[in-house]
Amino acid sequence: MTQNTQTAFLQHELEAHTAMFAKLVALFPQVVAVANELRATMQRGGKILIMGNGGSAADSQHIAAEIVGRYKKERRGLPAIALTTDTSIITSVGNDYGYDYIFARQIEALCRPEDAVIGITTSGNSKNVVNAIIEANAIGATTIGLTGGSGGKLLELCKFNLVMPSSETPRIQEAHIFIGHSLCDMLEAD
């Protein structure tokens, strides 16, 4: 690939990113509603449980770290758990029950009705995330999806489903972390 070809590629990627981000404005009312729900979760003594696979697993950990530690502002730590971090639980549940249940089993053990559960999946159809959301709904927790494309199965399962306006995984993931950061910022607001 020549330098001109590489530059043209980067320009195309930036244009695709910018075009998709311009469409996020339509989601702002839903993002505000989710932020208010997360604040209400904290006020009622609940916690935020977050999960996803691959890049979405990393996003889960990133968002949980911003909530527990801090995002921009000095404040007390807030309760959030990324369900993607305990390899002993993930591998034992995967071995004993199957990979499709690695998050649902943790929801069964850790989730309470006052909690909020965030499932991150670009398709909205990741079986292990879907199963966990079903379990969270049975418990009575607030369920939130961060998805893309059509929203997948989470569209009908979650109380809130923030569907990124793209069907391209990289664009969806870029929007997910923007939304995650925005939620963290609003969670810290006075």
N, C-alpha and C positions, 0 to 999 in steps of 0.2 A: 504494500500500500504506500503510495507516495504521500508526501507531506500535504499536497493539495487535496488528495483524496481523503486523507485523515481529517483535514480541516473541514471539508465539505460534510463528512460524516458527523463530526461534532456539531456543526451548524444545524444539520437535519435533526439530530437528537435534541438539541436545545429548543428548536422550533416546536417539536412534538411535545416536549415537556411544558413549554410556555403555553401552547394552545390548550393542553389538558388542564393546566393550573387555572387558566382563565375561566374554565367551566366550573371550577370548584365553588365559585360565588353562589351558585344555586343551592349548594349544600349548607351554606352558613347558618340558616335557621335551625337545621337539624343538629349541626355541630354545637350551637348554643344550647339547644335542648339537652344534648348529651352532657355538656359541661355542667349544666344546672343539675342534672341527675347525679353526676359524680360528686358534686358538692353536697347534695342531699344525702348521698351514701355516706359521706364522711360525717355529716351532722347527726345521722342516726346510729353512728358507731359501727358502720360497716367497713368493709375493705374492698379493694379492687383486685380481681383475679384476671390475669391476662394470659393468652396462649396463642400459638401459631406454629407453623412448620417452616423450616429453612430460614429464609430471610425474614419471614414473619415471626419466627421464634426469636431472632435477634431483635426485631422491633419490640416484641413483648418485653424482653429483658431491658431494653433501652428505656421504654416508657415507664416500667416499674421502677427503674433506678432514678428517673427524674422525679417520680412521685415520692418515693421513700427518702431520697437524699434531698434534693431541691432542684428546681428548674432554674429560676433566675433570682429568687428572693429567699433571704434567710427566714426560716419558719420551722416549726416542729415537723418532724418526719410524719408522713401520712402513710397509712397501711395499704400496701400493694404487693402482690406476689406474682412473679412470672412462673407459670406452671411448666416452663421449658427447661428449668435449671437443675433439677435433681435427677442426675443420671441413674441413681439406684432405683428411684421410684419408676422412672420412665422404662428402664430395662426390665425390672421385675414385673411390672404390670404388662408391658409388651410381651414378655415371655409367658406369663401365666394366663392373660386374658386376650392378648392380641393388641397390635399397635393402634387399632381403632378405638381403644379404651384408655389410652395413656392419660388423657385429660379428664375424661368423665369420672374415672376413679378418684382423681384428685379433687374434682368438684364435689363428689359424694362425701369425701372426708373433710374438706376444708370450707365449703361454701355454706352460708346461712342466708335466710330470707332478706336480711338487711344489706347484703352485699351486691356488688355489680360485677358482672362477668363480661369480659371483652374477648371476642374471638376474632383473630386476624387471619384472613384467608383471601387471597386475590380472586379466587373463583367463587367463594362462598359455599363451596361443596366439600371441603376437606372433611373426610369422614370422622376423624378423631375430634375435630372442632365441632362439627355438627352434633355428635354424640354428647359432648360436654355441654353444649347449649341446651340440648333436650333435658339433660340432668339438672342444669341450673334452673330451667323453667319449672321443672317438677318440684324443686326446693322452694321456689318463689322468689328467687333473686332477679334483679334487673339484668336483662341480656342485651348486649350491644355487639353489633357486627361491624367490622371494617373490611369491606369487600371491594370488588370491582366488577366490571362487565354487567351482567344482569342481576348481580347480587346473590345468585345461586339459591341454595336451600335456606341459607340464613335469612334471606329476605322475608320469608314467612315465619321463621322461628324466633327472631329477635324482636324485642320491644322497639329498639332503634337499630337501623342498619344503614350505615354511611357507605353508600355505593360510589366508589370513585368512577368518574366518567371516562373510562378507558377499558379496553380489553387487552392491553399490553401489560404484561407483568411488571416490567421495570417502571412504567409510568404509574401504575397502581401503587407500587411500593414507595415511590417517591412521594406520592400524595399521602399515603398512610403515615409516613413519618412527619410530614407537615401537619396533618390533622392531630397526630399524637402530641406533637410539641404544642400545638394550639390549645389542646385540652389541658395540658399541664399548666400552661400560662393562665388559662381561665380558672383553673382549680386553685391557683395561688392568689387570684385577685381578691381584694378586700371588698 
